[in-house]
Amino acid sequence: MRQSEYKRQIQSSTTRELENMLKEEGKNLYGLRQQIAMKQLDNPLAIRDSRKRVARILTVLRERELKEQVKA
């Protein structure tokens, strides 16, 4: 999935879906770290991409949190 498609998917997701995506991406990142420790990871850039996806999700969640605070 391209970055722009992923960003659109994140923006259009609900908060509950984002939390689930964050949990899944965290598990994925953990697995990648385990693979690199055991010298089984073929693509070390996958860790960087996974960390960026986590950061994007957290950013959107924080933006939504701040919007709710402003409304209240």
C-alpha positions in Angstrom: 0.0 0.0 0.0 1.3 3.4 -0.9 1.8 6.1 1.7 -0.9 8.3 0.3 -3.4 5.5 0.3 -2.4 4.5 3.9 -2.8 8.1 5.0 -6.3 8.3 3.5 -7.2 5.0 5.1 -6.1 6.3 8.5 -7.9 9.6 8.2 -11.2 7.8 7.2 -11.0 5.2 10.0 -12.8 5.5 13.3 -11.0 5.9 16.5 -11.7 2.3 17.5 -10.3 1.0 14.2 -7.2 3.2 14.7 -6.7 1.7 18.1 -6.9 -1.8 16.6 -4.6 -0.9 13.8 -2.1 0.5 16.3 -2.2 -2.8 18.3 -1.7 -4.9 15.2 1.2 -2.7 14.0 2.8 -2.9 17.4 2.6 -6.7 17.2 4.1 -6.5 13.7 7.0 -4.3 14.9 7.7 -6.6 17.8 7.9 -9.6 15.4 10.2 -7.7 13.1 12.5 -6.9 16.0 12.5 -10.5 17.0 13.4 -11.5 13.4 16.3 -9.0 13.3 17.6 -10.3 16.6 17.7 -13.9 15.2 19.2 -12.7 11.9 16.1 -13.8 9.9 14.9 -10.4 8.7 15.3 -10.1 4.9 14.3 -6.4 4.7 15.6 -4.3 7.6 13.8 -1.3 6.1 10.5 -2.9 7.2 11.2 -1.9 10.8 11.5 1.8 9.7 8.3 1.5 7.7 6.5 -0.1 10.6 7.6 2.6 13.1 6.4 5.3 10.6 3.0 3.7 10.4 2.8 3.6 14.2 3.7 7.3 14.3 1.1 8.2 11.7 -1.6 6.4 13.6 -0.6 8.1 16.9 -0.6 11.5 15.2 -4.1 11.1 13.9 -5.3 9.9 17.3 -3.7 12.9 19.0 -5.2 15.3 16.4 -8.7 13.9 17.2 -8.1 14.2 20.9 -7.1 17.8 20.6 -10.1 18.6 18.4 -12.4 17.1 21.1 -10.7 19.2 23.8 -11.3 22.4 21.7 -15.0 21.6 21.3 -15.5 21.1 25.0 
